[in-house]
Amino acid sequence: MRFVLVSIALLVAPMVSQAEPVRLHAAGSLKAAMADTFSEFEATSAVTHKVGTVLGASGLLRERIEKGEQTHVFASADTGYL
């Protein structure tokens, strides 16, 4: 799982300007995994990228994204919301 998340982050990084943080919306139950993964990403990124994290229920996060809230990565604990 960690490899997949870091790979996604590395794919997203070129799409984000240096000053703009990578915006992550993730299920609250994934907090520990996301913190470790994106700390590693921030430390090893070729370009300085920070990660802005929004944690919550997968369904509520999906609704916010569908209503136009900007995100680069959506990590759902429920595959039904992907």
N, C-alpha and C positions, 0 to 999 in steps of 0.2 A: 504494500500500500504506500509506504513512504517513497519508494522509487517512482511510482506513478505520480504522486503529488509533486515531487521535485521536478519530474519531467514536464508536467503541465506548467509549472511555474516558469521553467526555462523557456518553454514555447511562448508563454504570455509576455515575458520580459521585453522582447524586442518591440512589442506593440505599445509599450508604455513609455512615455517620455521619462527622462532621468528625474525630473522634479516630481513627477506624479507617482504616488504609491500604488502598488499592485493592490487592487481591492478584492478581498476574499470574503465571501459569504459562506459560512459553514455551520453545520448543525452543532449545537452546544455539546452534544455527546462526543464530538470529534476534537474538542478543545485541546487536549493534551497532544494528540497526534499532529494537529495543525501547528501548534506552538513550536514543537520540535522541528518539524519539517521546514517551516518558513524561517525559523531562526537560522537553520542551516543554509537555506537559500540566500538570506540576506548576507550571511558571512562569506559565501562562496560565489556570489554573483559577480560576473565580470564588470558589470556596471552597478553603481550604487542604487539599489532598489530597497525601499521599505515596504512593508506589508501592512495595510490597513484592514483589520479584521472586524467583521460583524458576525456575532454568534447568535443563534436562536433556533427555533423550531424549523425544520426543513420546509414544511408547508407554508409557514408564514414568510420565510425568506423568499421562497419561490414566488409568492404573491407580490412581494415588494419588487422583485426583479421584473415580473410581468407588467407591473405598473410603471416601469421605466427607471427604477433605481439602478444606477450604474454598478457593474461588477465585472471583474475579469475572470474570477474562478468561483464556481458554486460547488461546494462539497456537501452533498446530502447524505444523511444516514439512512434514508429510505429511498431505495432505487426507484420507487414508483414516482418520485418527484423529478427524476432526471429527464 
